[in-house]
Amino acid sequence: MSTTHLEDPSLEYTPEVASATAHIYERISDMVPELEWRLQAPLIHEILRLKQEVGAVILAHNYQVPQIFFGIADFQGDSLGLAQAAMEVDEDTIVFCGVHFMAETAKILNPEKRVLIPDLEAGCSLSESITAADVRLLKERYPGVPVVTYVNTPAAIKAESDICCTSANARAVVESLDVDRVIFLPDEYLARNVQRETDVEVIAWKGRCIVHEQFTVAELRSYRDQFPGLLILAHPECAPEVCNEADFVGSTTAMINYVDESDAPRILLVTECSMSDNVQEAHPDKELVRPCTLCPHMKKITLENTLAALRRGRYEVDVPEDVRVRAHRALTRMLEIGRDD
């Protein structure tokens, strides 16, 4: 018996679809019920077919669900790593399964390519916490103080900045400027965590990630009580006191590398829940304790709207050239220092 998705006859769960996607389901079957898979496999099969037809490459952030992360992505990783990967591909169309500022970064670094995002409303509480006008006012208030901007920001904010940084190389970027103080935007917690590691005065903005700001010390201690021997890894977008409670603090890439090298049988990743799902696939011998704090913005990206992006060429992300050039300068300065993951 075949299953048709959304009454679209081209999306039937046929023996051909089952056979073509069996290797994908084998990887994620512990996380996806079979009944759910019968609806999703035809979408994955059609996306894989169509991206070849239109000459597209699909990038998936670490916070995407396993069906997207393992099922359709050509490249997986953090936002900057994905944008850099896009610079190395031959395809003319990039479909970015992430949030809007990530797709913008891909466009900044790849101006000749068409960049699509499946849902224009896939935003970010952190990137939306500040405007270009806010940055200009800060520069007026602190004349001559360089602006360091986290890559998790829109192109317009990058364009107002002297240099960008990642969560991994933030300290190195700050200290590379050889100044007494910097304006650090927009993540308050990342700024405070950087301040603990450097003598440079860090002037912070009060932006926060809707996911990472939810974690508390009490929650982490509760997990330790429930799971003896638990290894806790935290992202530096968490509050400093939460990072103090963790056994390791690092970027998403650094956290993945730490899990790869660790012998700990139980690990808690203090970050977005889907990342734990995706890391778990590579480590069946380890127990990934899931806090299950989801990013509602990331979850706006689905198999359905990714297929629609390929079929209809929507939604194209554009960056005005004057903004792109200035934002590219800030990104390039960071890349000259390195990611330091």
C-alpha positions as CSV (number, residue, x, y, z in Angstrom):
1,M,0.0,0.0,0.0
2,S,1.4,3.4,-1.0
3,T,1.3,6.6,1.1
4,T,0.7,9.9,-0.7
5,H,1.9,13.1,0.9
6,L,-0.4,16.0,0.9
7,E,-2.4,14.5,-2.0
8,D,0.5,15.0,-4.4
9,P,0.8,12.0,-6.6
10,S,4.5,12.7,-7.3
11,L,5.2,12.1,-3.6
12,E,4.0,8.6,-3.1
13,Y,5.9,6.2,-0.8
14,T,6.6,3.5,-3.4
15,P,8.9,0.5,-3.4
16,E,11.3,2.6,-5.5
17,V,11.3,5.5,-2.9
18,A,11.7,3.0,0.0
19,S,14.7,1.4,-1.7
20,A,16.4,4.7,-2.7
21,T,16.1,6.1,0.8
22,A,16.7,3.0,2.9
23,H,20.3,3.9,3.6
24,I,19.2,7.3,5.0
25,Y,16.5,5.8,7.2
26,E,19.0,3.3,8.6
27,R,21.0,6.2,10.0
28,I,18.0,7.9,11.7
29,S,15.5,5.2,12.4
30,D,16.0,5.5,16.2
31,M,14.8,9.1,16.0
32,V,12.1,8.9,13.3
33,P,9.1,6.5,13.6
34,E,8.4,4.4,10.5
35,L,4.9,5.9,9.9
36,E,6.5,9.3,9.9
37,W,9.2,8.2,7.6
38,R,6.7,7.0,5.0
39,L,5.5,10.6,4.6
40,Q,9.0,12.1,4.7
41,A,10.9,9.6,2.4
42,P,9.1,10.8,-0.8
43,L,9.9,14.4,0.0
44,I,13.6,13.5,0.5
45,H,13.6,11.4,-2.6
46,E,12.1,14.3,-4.7
47,I,14.4,16.9,-3.2
48,L,17.5,14.8,-4.0
49,R,16.3,14.3,-7.6
50,L,15.3,17.9,-8.1
51,K,18.5,19.5,-6.7
52,Q,20.4,17.5,-9.3
53,E,18.1,18.7,-12.0
54,V,18.3,22.4,-11.1
55,G,22.0,22.3,-10.1
56,A,21.6,23.2,-6.5
57,V,23.6,22.5,-3.3
58,I,21.9,22.2,0.1
59,L,23.5,23.5,3.2
60,A,22.2,22.4,6.6
61,H,23.0,23.9,10.0
62,N,23.8,21.8,13.0
63,Y,20.4,22.7,14.5
64,Q,18.4,21.2,11.6
65,V,16.3,18.0,12.2
66,P,18.0,14.7,11.2
67,Q,15.7,14.3,8.2
68,I,17.2,17.5,6.7
69,F,20.7,17.2,8.2
70,F,21.3,13.6,7.0
71,G,18.6,13.2,4.4
72,I,19.2,16.0,1.9
73,A,22.2,18.1,2.9
74,D,25.4,18.2,0.9
75,F,27.2,20.1,3.6
76,Q,26.5,20.2,7.3
77,G,28.0,22.4,10.0
78,D,27.9,25.9,11.6
79,S,26.8,29.0,9.7
80,L,30.2,30.3,8.7
81,G,31.6,26.9,7.8
82,L,28.6,26.3,5.5
83,A,29.1,29.7,3.8
84,Q,32.7,28.9,3.2
85,A,31.9,25.5,1.9
86,A,29.5,27.1,-0.6
87,M,32.5,29.0,-2.1
88,E,34.1,25.7,-3.1
89,V,31.1,24.2,-5.0
90,D,30.3,24.4,-8.7
91,E,26.5,24.6,-8.4
92,D,25.0,28.0,-9.1
93,T,22.2,27.7,-6.6
94,I,22.5,27.4,-2.8
95,V,19.6,26.3,-0.7
96,F,20.4,27.3,2.9
97,C,18.6,25.2,5.5
98,G,19.2,27.6,8.4
99,V,18.1,31.1,9.4
100,H,18.1,34.3,7.4
101,F,21.4,35.9,8.6
102,M,23.2,32.6,7.6
103,A,21.8,32.8,4.1
104,E,22.9,36.4,3.9
105,T,26.5,35.4,5.0
106,A,26.5,32.9,2.2
107,K,25.4,35.6,-0.3
108,I,28.1,38.0,1.0
109,L,30.8,35.4,0.4
110,N,29.2,34.1,-2.8
111,P,27.8,37.1,-4.6
112,E,27.6,35.4,-8.0
113,K,25.5,32.5,-6.7
114,R,21.7,32.4,-6.2
115,V,21.0,31.9,-2.5
116,L,17.6,30.5,-1.4
117,I,16.1,30.1,2.0
118,P,13.0,27.9,2.3
119,D,11.2,30.3,4.7
120,L,11.7,34.1,4.9
121,E,10.5,34.1,8.5
122,A,13.3,31.9,9.7
123,G,14.9,34.7,11.7
124,C,16.9,34.9,15.0
125,S,16.2,36.5,18.3
126,L,19.9,37.4,18.7
127,S,20.4,38.9,15.2
128,E,17.1,40.8,15.5
129,S,18.1,42.4,18.8
130,I,20.1,45.2,17.2
131,T,19.8,47.5,14.1
132,A,22.3,49.3,12.0
133,A,21.1,52.6,13.5
134,D,21.9,51.2,17.0
135,V,25.5,50.4,15.9
136,R,25.9,53.9,14.5
137,L,24.8,55.4,17.8
138,L,27.2,53.2,19.7
139,K,30.1,54.4,17.5
140,E,29.1,58.0,18.2
141,R,29.0,57.2,21.9
142,Y,32.4,55.5,21.9
143,P,34.3,57.3,19.1
144,G,37.3,55.4,17.8
145,V,36.4,52.1,19.6
146,P,36.4,49.3,17.1
147,V,33.3,47.2,16.6
148,V,33.5,43.4,16.8
149,T,30.4,41.7,15.5
150,Y,29.4,38.1,16.0
151,V,28.7,36.4,12.7
152,N,25.2,35.6,13.9
153,T,24.0,39.0,12.7
154,P,22.4,40.5,9.5
155,A,24.5,41.8,6.7
156,A,23.6,45.4,7.6
157,I,25.1,45.0,11.1
158,K,28.3,43.4,9.7
159,A,28.6,46.3,7.3
160,E,28.8,48.7,10.2
161,S,31.5,46.7,11.9
162,D,35.3,46.7,11.8
163,I,35.6,42.9,12.1
164,C,33.4,39.8,12.6
165,C,34.1,36.9,14.9
166,T,32.7,33.4,15.6
167,S,32.0,32.0,19.1
168,A,35.2,30.0,18.7
169,N,37.6,32.8,17.8
170,A,36.0,35.8,19.6
171,R,38.9,36.2,22.1
172,A,41.5,36.0,19.3
173,V,39.7,38.6,17.2
174,V,39.3,41.0,20.2
175,E,43.0,40.7,21.1
176,S,44.1,41.0,17.4
177,L,43.0,44.6,17.4
178,D,45.6,45.6,19.9
179,V,43.3,48.1,21.7
180,D,42.2,48.7,25.3
181,R,38.5,48.2,24.6
182,V,36.1,47.1,22.0
183,I,32.3,47.2,21.3
184,F,31.1,43.6,21.1
185,L,27.8,42.9,19.4
186,P,25.2,41.7,19.8
187,D,25.4,38.7,22.2
188,E,25.6,39.8,25.8
189,Y,26.5,36.4,27.2
190,L,29.2,35.7,24.6
191,A,30.6,39.2,25.3
192,R,30.7,38.5,29.1
193,N,32.3,35.1,28.5
194,V,35.0,36.8,26.3
195,Q,35.6,39.4,29.0
196,R,36.5,36.7,31.5
197,E,39.3,35.6,29.2
198,T,40.9,38.9,28.2
199,D,42.2,42.1,29.7
200,V,40.5,44.1,26.9
201,E,37.5,46.0,28.1
202,V,34.4,44.6,26.3
203,I,31.4,46.9,25.8
204,A,28.4,44.6,25.4
205,W,25.0,44.9,23.9
206,K,22.0,43.1,25.5
207,G,21.2,40.7,22.8
208,R,20.6,37.0,23.7
209,C,19.8,33.8,21.9
210,I,16.3,32.5,22.6
211,V,17.7,29.0,23.1
212,H,20.8,29.5,25.1
213,E,19.4,32.1,27.5
214,Q,17.0,29.5,28.9
215,F,19.6,27.2,30.5
216,T,20.3,27.6,34.2
217,V,22.8,26.3,36.7
218,A,20.0,24.6,38.6
219,E,19.0,22.7,35.5
220,L,22.5,21.5,34.8
221,R,23.0,20.4,38.4
222,S,19.7,18.5,38.2
223,Y,21.0,16.7,35.2
224,R,24.2,15.8,37.0
225,D,22.0,14.4,39.9
226,Q,20.0,12.3,37.5
227,F,22.9,11.0,35.4
228,P,26.0,10.2,37.4
229,G,29.3,10.8,35.5
230,L,27.6,13.2,33.1
231,L,29.9,15.3,30.9
232,I,28.4,18.7,30.2
233,L,29.4,20.8,27.2
234,A,28.1,24.3,26.9
235,H,27.9,26.9,24.1
236,P,29.4,30.3,25.0
237,E,26.0,32.0,24.1
238,C,25.0,30.6,27.5
239,A,25.2,32.8,30.7
240,P,28.6,32.9,32.3
241,E,27.4,31.1,35.4
242,V,26.1,28.3,33.2
243,C,29.4,28.1,31.4
244,N,31.2,27.9,34.8
245,E,29.1,24.9,35.7
246,A,29.9,23.1,32.4
247,D,33.0,20.8,31.9
248,F,33.8,22.4,28.5
249,V,32.7,25.5,26.7
250,G,33.0,25.9,23.0
251,S,31.4,26.5,19.6
252,T,29.1,23.9,17.9
253,T,32.1,22.7,16.0
254,A,34.3,22.5,19.1
255,M,31.6,20.7,21.0
256,I,31.3,18.1,18.2
257,N,35.0,17.6,18.2
258,Y,35.1,17.2,21.9
259,V,32.4,14.5,21.8
260,D,34.4,12.7,19.1
261,E,37.5,12.6,21.3
262,S,35.8,12.0,24.7
263,D,35.5,8.6,26.4
264,A,32.6,9.8,28.5
265,P,29.5,7.5,28.2
266,R,27.0,10.2,29.0
267,I,27.1,13.7,27.5
268,L,24.9,16.7,27.7
269,L,25.1,19.4,25.0
270,V,23.9,22.7,26.4
271,T,22.6,24.0,23.1
272,E,19.8,23.4,20.6
273,C,18.2,20.0,20.9
274,S,18.5,18.8,17.3
275,M,22.3,19.1,17.5
276,S,22.2,16.3,20.1
277,D,20.1,14.2,17.7
278,N,22.6,14.7,14.9
279,V,25.7,14.0,17.1
280,Q,24.0,10.9,18.6
281,E,24.0,9.3,15.1
282,A,27.7,9.3,15.0
283,H,28.1,8.0,18.5
284,P,25.7,5.1,19.1
285,D,27.9,3.9,22.0
286,K,27.3,7.1,23.9
287,E,24.2,8.4,25.6
288,L,23.4,12.0,24.6
289,V,21.2,13.4,27.3
290,R,18.9,15.8,25.5
291,P,17.7,19.1,27.2
292,C,15.3,19.4,24.2
293,T,15.4,23.2,24.0
294,L,14.3,23.9,20.4
295,C,14.9,26.9,18.2
296,P,11.5,27.9,16.8
297,H,13.3,29.8,14.0
298,M,15.4,26.9,12.8
299,K,12.3,24.7,12.9
300,K,10.6,26.9,10.3
301,I,12.8,25.1,7.8
302,T,11.0,21.9,6.7
303,L,11.3,19.3,4.0
304,E,8.1,20.7,2.5
305,N,9.3,24.3,2.1
306,T,12.8,23.1,1.0
307,L,11.1,21.2,-1.8
308,A,9.1,24.3,-2.6
309,A,12.3,26.4,-2.7
310,L,13.7,24.1,-5.3
311,R,10.5,23.9,-7.4
312,R,9.8,27.6,-7.4
313,G,13.2,29.2,-6.9
314,R,12.0,30.8,-3.7
315,Y,12.9,32.7,-1.5
316,E,15.9,34.4,-3.0
317,V,18.2,36.2,-0.5
318,D,19.8,39.4,-1.8
319,V,22.2,41.9,-0.1
320,P,22.6,45.4,-1.6
321,E,26.1,45.7,-3.1
322,D,27.2,48.6,-0.9
323,V,26.2,46.7,2.2
324,R,27.7,43.4,0.9
325,V,31.1,45.0,0.2
326,R,31.4,46.5,3.7
327,A,30.2,43.3,5.3
328,H,32.6,41.3,3.2
329,R,35.4,43.4,4.5
330,A,34.5,42.6,8.1
331,L,34.3,38.9,7.4
332,T,37.5,38.9,5.4
333,R,39.4,40.5,8.3
334,M,38.1,37.7,10.6
335,L,39.1,35.0,8.1
336,E,42.6,36.3,8.0
337,I,42.8,35.6,11.8
338,G,41.2,32.2,11.4
339,R,38.3,30.3,13.0
340,D,40.3,28.7,15.8
341,D,37.7,26.0,16.2
